[in-house]
């Protein structure tokens, strides 16, 4: 069945693949646009006048409003047990993230709660989060494991992601992040070897993930340990991502460049020379300003990265510790106001570049012929309204594979 979506004041397509540097300002806007959808895929994109010439089927009127690709949240940790609201209060009084980790808080506390949570509890909680994220326009989402630090619980988290693919419409990417922290009773070397010899082969054998990720940081894993882990993941056929240069500069970005990672994420402490090197690669620089905001730290140098010619994406980093939010409106405000991105660059970072960061650029992140018909209808007529209505959610309706999944039915 075909449906023509018309009456679009501005159709932001983000066409042409992932973008770097100045090209991030090119949104491929079509005024008075239209989208022809057939069997969940985009069959044609153009002006209303052009698409109406040959089409005589079902019509969906968009009310002369803005339509954009669905947002891609390319970095989340949304499957976990428990919560850490007490730690948020400690940070408000000045305690550092590392000091909280050293006193038994942080990732290890969530690990304990996730190990005891049932499969059903984790699935229903994550399903609720994804529903709320869709209400803010997110149609594609990457989800990491990493709150098990043992094979049983890491597998349980990945199995929840697999189950979620069948019970809700958001397109998901699964990432094995066994190397998220060092579990109690093991050294970092012992645990990395366990991941290399047991966990990674097991989850790959069971087809539970597309990516592997690692946390390079003081108190977590060194570049040497991360390289061994990531090379093993690549040998098993996984694509790789890295948590790099968040609190200290240990060379994570350089390792990502060496291994041709799909993305390096956080980058608050990235070195100047690493910015120039990263800009010459296809590795996506993913910034996570909601985490920075919640921690009260200085933002990653996204402006410098773009000006150097890098491919920059932005994501929520939703997690139970350092960033218990997935607010896309707040994320847009931070990118534009505090990180000095234009709204055009911000939209690119949250759509097609985010899609590249989680391996979905062939099917998501833009409105182009052949891609999934995932798009958002906003209660405004111009994309410049998104930061102007600061922190407000302007999403009116969300469509995934051409079917409405959020908003009042017309």
Buried (B, 14 or more C-beta within 10 A) or exposed (E): EBBBBBBBBBBBBBBEBBBBBEBBBBBBBBEBBBBBBBEBBBBBBBBBEBBBEEBEEEEBEBBEBBBBBBBBBBBBBBBBBBBBEEBBEBBEEEBEBEEBBEEEBBBBBBBBBBBEBEEEEBBEBBBEBBBEBBBBBBBBBBBBBBBBBBBEBBBBBBBBBBBBEEEBBBBBBBBBBBBBBBBEEEEBBEBBBBBBEEBBBBBBEEEBBBBBBBBBBEBBBBBBBBBBBBEBBBEBEBBBBBBBBBBBBBBBBBBBBBBEBBBBBBBBBBBEEBBBBBBEBEBBBBBBBBBBBBBEBEBBBBBBBBEBBBBBBBBBBBBBBBBBBBBBBBBBBBBBEBBBBBBBBBBBBBBBBBBBBBBBBEBBBBBBEEBBBBBBBBBBBBBEBBBBBEEEBBBBBBBBBBEBBBBEEE
